[in-house]
Amino acid sequence: MNDLTPTREQRTAALEGMGCKRKRVEDIRFTQGRGNYVDDVKLPGMLHGDFVRSPHPHARVTKIDDSEALKVPGVLAVITAETLKTVNLAWMPTLAGDVQMVLADGRVLFQNQEVAFVVATDRYAADDGINKVIVEYEPLPPLVDPFKAMDKDAPVLREDLVGKMAGSHGPRNHDNHIFEWTVGDKDLTDAAFRKAEVMIKEMISYHRTHPSPLETCQCVCSFDKIKGELTIYGTFQAPHVIRTVVALIAKLPEHKIHVIAPDIGGGFGNKVGAYPGYICAAVASIVTGKPVKWVEDRIENLTATSFARDYHMTTEVAATKDGKVTGLRVHVLADHGAFDACADPSKWPAGFFNIVTGSYDFPTAHLTVDGVYTNKAPGGVAYRCSFRVTEAAYCIERAMDILAQKLKMDPAELRLKNFIKPEQFPYHSALGWEYDSGDYHTAMRKMMETTGYAALRKEQAEKRAAFARGETRDIMARHLVLHRDRGRRTVEKLRHPGHRDVRLLRDPYAPDRGRHRAGWIKKPRPGPRDHLGPDHRDRDRHSRR
Amino acid sequence: MKVNGAEVEGLVEPRTLLVHFIRENLQLTGTHIGCETTHCGACTVDIDGMSVKSCTMFAVQADGSDIITIEGVANADGTLSALQEGFRMMHGLQCGFCTPGMIVRAHRLLKENPSPSEPEIRMGISGNICRCTGYQNIVKAIQYASAKINGVEFQEAAE
């Protein structure tokens, strides 16, 4: 080696491969207002569609009168479930194996549910049309509390499922029951609890959350009658899925459907699902032969498109007196709303929730998840790619804190005591995961050192004591984010038997996708690399799997 | 009205929102619609020296005014303005949907106060929502632009 040999850093920089610091290529457009979002797509002769929505959470729809609406200048059509039924499109499949109404079919099951789709020459005329559609409702008692969903006298929400005692995820125990999912060893766990020296039990709720991207859900559908091809521009995080769903519903072969996801104004999981707006715009375009745009407003986005979370987790931990955990029992009541439109890319109805043993060495665990219908908007999407891992992490970390309080132990010490030890890897968790490698103790100690954990605790104790003496009102709540290796979990997901392609099924959507994709490809010589990278935004140029 | 220095004319219904006039009639699609209720600021434009949310103003109310949209923020020679450069250099954006409103608002903020403190920047952009960044880098981007405009070296504050 002589002085002319480039260093590893120099070589990497010259190659401009992965790990290189780069500026994003799309920012030059975005900072100048030259993005290309769906609402920026304008096609010749384009029409606009908008929804009449239900003011009731649960009601029978007795009459829809569109005669006045059709007299509004610019209004061309009003599509209802009755219209859709003539072409067998009134219901659509969900990502979770359930079916969902595209437009209210005799009933509405959540407030702001789509009832009729008004197609007009511009968005103002469509809005005028909506106000002239007369819908008569016969209100029914709403079911809001998931804990009452399986009561004997609970109102039955899904008439289409009455008497069907099995769903796509196995047996159902009640007309409002969607599935029961069980993992782990019940007998062994029960035995651990019988022998436990210490136990905690807590109902830990993770409330319903809306991803609320700044750009709402929207699409432009354009059907070419001559070629028999449908082009859909949409705010899609999972364009493959949209193509499949549209193909299934519209009875078009997939290669005749072109799905284009241009720039997306944030997704956060909200744009994974297939919504009635997409279907109605596609149908309207097929019927009118003209491009049809559908853009929802903020209220529609918040009330009718997919939510996340809404998990109610009754959690029990068994432990010894000195703080070694011996068993975990979790029962989750999952509120899925009116239709099971959960978007977890796994065969399991609760995604990866069985990661709930976390970083801790539980000798045994037992998990049951019951999904129920309520009169709320459907969903269960992975807000920020959680796939129910966030719910699981919150559940176990909260439970560990409660156990620490009960044992009067420092929460960090309790965690250190129960972490999977480095020599236990590869580790097989009680709920079926293989953890390939890790050193949680070192990471935790490093965190405690960096943050000055002991000093913080001392300060907290002093301030609390001072507060108790009435000396000060200034008590600082110190919250410690304890070591959670998210990157590891992603790897674990990929490594789980039978789920190697779990991530690949999704679009590699990310706000940084231009730069990232460019970074995946080694720079050929010579020339710049910023305009390289497979363009996943157009499905035609991207193989399905 | 004047938009980005050019005289423009249009005949609209009284109820046409300014943001629709800008996006649909003038084809300037950089101004975005996020909430239609004045909450998010994605539709912010500059009207007669004031930041205005164009989703809750009628186009006719802007008759005769002088408007700057994101498309009119770049330097006269077409290069990125200090603010646009700041957003790029400091990674002040991800999905880019709030960015036009953010930049147009920050543009007016720096005209009103060329050297704002960090709290002044945070207060100054409090009418604009960003879902991606957590604002930290947006603040830095505006500090970067402020330094550049004032001809001083930008010192990135330690986090």
Interface residues (C-beta under 8 A of the other chain):
Chain A: K23 R24 E26 D27 I28 R29 F30 T31 Q32 G33 R34 G35 Y37 D39 D40 R123 Y124 S212 P213 L214 E215 T216 D263 I264 G265 G266 G267 F268 V295 D297 R298 P511 D512
Chain B: E13 R15 T16 H20 R23 L28 T29 G30 T31 H32 I33 G34 C35 E36 T37 H39 C40 A42 T69 I70 E71 V73 A74 L80 L83 Q84 E85 F87 R88 M89 H91 L93 Q94 C95 G96 F97 C98 T99 P100 I103 I129 C130 R131 C132
